[in-house]
Amino acid sequence: MAERGAAQSSASSGESLLFLTDEQLRRGIEAMFFAYRGFTADPDRILENHAYGRAHHRAIHFINRSPGTTVNNLLAILGVTKQSLNRVLRTLVEDGLVESRVGTRDKRERHLYLTEQGIALERELSEAQRTRMRAAYRAAGPDAVAGFRTVLEQMMDPELRHHYLSNTEGGA
């Protein structure tokens, strides 16, 4: 009987989420803005020491996740212009953080790899974010973490959700 009550309570609280008020949605939007600000604050301080911005961080992150990724793949993931990405990559290559190699099958392709120096910076940036996320996840608990991940996945554009899910299968 207690199980049935818990299931009903869980179902009714889930149903109530389907009918959020504009005020509840506004608060969620603001929470996302402030969470993003906190999530990027630590890496921003690190990047500032190198005269880099968030675009550099995103490029370093995704090159690290997929060593050998092509410039075109990175363009699709980041959703930036070719000119903007080329500016970022030029800086990272000149500073010795990224290595660009000509494709073996297609000489027009450029494959991107982090150098040892790039790996070290990526590790420092990611550790700052992992520390913040780990603390938030621990405070929220496993059910909240699973729900949060579901909400984030549902907010992604379908093609990026597919990319995300294909790169996280089997991972946390």
C-alpha positions as CSV (number, residue, x, y, z in Angstrom):
1,M,0.0,0.0,0.0
2,A,2.8,2.4,0.9
3,E,4.4,1.6,-2.5
4,R,1.2,2.6,-4.3
5,G,1.0,5.9,-2.4
6,A,4.6,6.6,-3.3
7,A,3.9,5.8,-7.0
8,Q,0.9,8.1,-7.0
9,S,2.8,10.9,-5.3
10,S,5.6,10.5,-7.8
11,A,3.2,10.4,-10.7
12,S,1.2,13.4,-9.5
13,S,4.4,15.4,-9.0
14,G,5.5,14.4,-12.5
15,E,2.2,15.4,-13.9
16,S,2.4,18.8,-12.2
17,L,5.6,19.4,-14.0
18,L,3.7,19.3,-17.3
19,F,1.7,22.4,-16.2
20,L,4.4,24.8,-15.2
21,T,3.4,28.4,-14.8
22,D,5.2,31.2,-16.7
23,E,6.7,32.3,-13.4
24,Q,8.1,28.8,-12.8
25,L,9.5,28.7,-16.3
26,R,11.0,32.2,-15.8
27,R,12.7,31.0,-12.6
28,G,14.1,28.0,-14.5
29,I,15.5,30.2,-17.2
30,E,17.1,32.5,-14.7
31,A,18.5,29.5,-12.8
32,M,20.1,28.3,-16.1
33,F,21.7,31.7,-16.7
34,F,23.1,31.9,-13.2
35,A,24.3,28.2,-13.3
36,Y,26.0,28.9,-16.6
37,R,27.7,31.9,-15.1
38,G,29.0,29.8,-12.2
39,F,29.9,26.9,-14.5
40,T,32.1,29.2,-16.7
41,A,33.5,31.4,-13.9
42,D,36.4,29.1,-12.9
43,P,37.5,28.3,-16.5
44,D,37.2,32.0,-17.5
45,R,39.7,32.9,-14.8
46,I,42.1,30.3,-16.1
47,L,41.6,31.4,-19.7
48,E,42.2,35.0,-18.8
49,N,45.7,34.1,-17.8
50,H,46.3,32.9,-21.3
51,A,44.4,35.7,-23.1
52,Y,41.9,33.1,-24.4
53,G,38.1,33.2,-24.4
54,R,35.2,30.7,-24.2
55,A,35.6,29.9,-27.9
56,H,39.1,28.6,-27.3
57,H,37.8,26.5,-24.3
58,R,35.1,24.9,-26.4
59,A,37.5,24.1,-29.2
60,I,40.0,22.6,-26.8
61,H,37.2,20.6,-25.1
62,F,35.9,19.0,-28.3
63,I,39.3,18.4,-29.8
64,N,40.2,16.6,-26.6
65,R,37.0,14.5,-26.7
66,S,37.6,13.5,-30.3
67,P,41.3,13.6,-31.1
68,G,41.8,13.8,-34.9
69,T,38.4,15.4,-35.4
70,T,38.2,17.5,-38.6
71,V,37.7,21.2,-38.8
72,N,34.4,20.6,-40.5
73,N,33.2,18.4,-37.7
74,L,34.3,21.0,-35.1
75,L,32.4,23.6,-37.1
76,A,29.2,21.5,-37.0
77,I,29.5,20.9,-33.2
78,L,30.3,24.5,-32.3
79,G,27.9,26.1,-34.7
80,V,30.3,29.0,-35.4
81,T,31.5,30.5,-38.7
82,K,34.5,29.1,-40.5
83,Q,36.2,32.5,-40.1
84,S,35.6,32.6,-36.3
85,L,36.8,29.0,-35.8
86,N,39.9,29.6,-38.0
87,R,40.8,32.6,-35.8
88,V,40.6,30.5,-32.7
89,L,42.4,27.5,-34.2
90,R,45.2,29.8,-35.6
91,T,45.9,31.1,-32.1
92,L,45.8,27.7,-30.5
93,V,48.2,26.3,-33.2
94,E,50.6,29.2,-33.0
95,D,50.6,28.9,-29.2
96,G,51.5,25.2,-29.4
97,L,48.2,23.9,-27.9
98,V,46.7,22.3,-31.1
99,E,48.4,20.4,-33.9
100,S,46.7,20.4,-37.3
101,R,47.5,17.5,-39.6
102,V,46.6,17.0,-43.2
103,G,44.3,14.1,-43.8
104,T,45.8,10.9,-45.1
105,R,42.8,10.0,-47.3
106,D,41.7,13.5,-48.2
107,K,44.4,16.1,-48.3
108,R,41.8,18.9,-48.0
109,E,40.9,17.8,-44.5
110,R,42.7,19.0,-41.5
111,H,42.6,16.8,-38.4
112,L,43.1,18.4,-35.0
113,Y,45.0,17.1,-32.0
114,L,45.9,18.6,-28.7
115,T,49.6,18.8,-27.9
116,E,50.9,18.0,-24.4
117,Q,50.5,21.7,-23.6
118,G,46.9,21.7,-24.9
119,I,46.1,18.5,-22.9
120,A,47.5,20.2,-19.7
121,L,45.3,23.3,-20.2
122,E,42.2,21.1,-21.1
123,R,42.8,19.1,-17.9
124,E,43.0,22.3,-15.8
125,L,39.9,23.7,-17.3
126,S,37.9,20.5,-17.0
127,E,39.0,19.8,-13.5
128,A,37.6,23.2,-12.4
129,Q,34.3,22.4,-14.0
130,R,34.3,18.8,-12.7
131,T,34.8,20.0,-9.2
132,R,31.8,22.3,-9.4
133,M,29.6,19.7,-11.0
134,R,30.7,17.0,-8.6
135,A,29.7,19.1,-5.7
136,A,26.4,20.1,-7.2
137,Y,25.6,16.5,-8.2
138,R,26.4,15.2,-4.6
139,A,24.2,17.9,-3.1
140,A,21.3,17.1,-5.5
141,G,21.4,13.3,-5.3
142,P,21.2,10.6,-8.0
143,D,17.5,11.1,-8.9
144,A,18.0,14.8,-9.5
145,V,21.2,14.2,-11.5
146,A,19.3,11.8,-13.8
147,G,16.4,14.3,-14.1
148,F,18.8,17.2,-14.8
149,R,20.5,15.2,-17.6
150,T,17.2,14.4,-19.2
151,V,16.1,18.0,-19.1
152,L,19.4,19.1,-20.7
153,E,19.1,16.4,-23.4
154,Q,15.6,17.5,-24.2
155,M,16.6,21.1,-24.6
156,M,19.3,20.2,-27.2
157,D,18.7,20.6,-30.9
158,P,18.0,17.1,-32.3
159,E,21.2,16.9,-34.4
160,L,23.3,18.0,-31.4
161,R,21.4,15.6,-29.1
162,H,22.3,12.8,-31.5
163,H,26.0,13.9,-31.4
164,Y,26.0,14.1,-27.6
165,L,24.3,10.8,-27.1
166,S,26.6,9.0,-29.6
167,N,29.6,10.4,-27.7
168,T,28.3,9.5,-24.2
169,E,27.0,6.0,-24.6
170,G,28.4,3.9,-21.8
171,G,29.6,7.1,-20.1
172,A,28.2,9.1,-17.3
